[in-house]
Amino acid sequence: MRESIPNCVAFTLTELLVALSLSMLLATFAVFSYSDTSKLYSVKQASHKLSMALERAAALALSKNQVITCTIKQGLLCKDEETRKVLPSIATDPPLTLSSNQLELHFYPSGTTRPSTLLLSYENAVCSIRISLYGRVRVLC
């Protein structure tokens, strides 16, 4: 006599195709989300790099007791040759779009500067750098 084979539990081809299509759909959303996140991260990184350089320029104006003039145009460039040795030019890694074509900042020995807001953007990611009257730099993304 033949013994009967117990029922095997298995997936049907339809169930397997549905599971694969759902996993591919989730993977597609993850890829698009990652590309947006990486753009925003690169803008944040460039904004923080620029804000740190601006804070160093303000501190340098206080320590040297002289006016430090810096120009922001696709990065930071300070005019004074001696300042450039301490604070080298900063270029942003992705080519960011600035809110103004060129912005010139003057950091005074009294610790003050002209308050201004600088918007940095790369495709759909935007960050703003706000500089207060007393040279405090804040990055908002």
Disulfide bonds with the S-S distance in Angstrom:
Cys70-Cys78 2.25
Cys127-Cys141 1.88
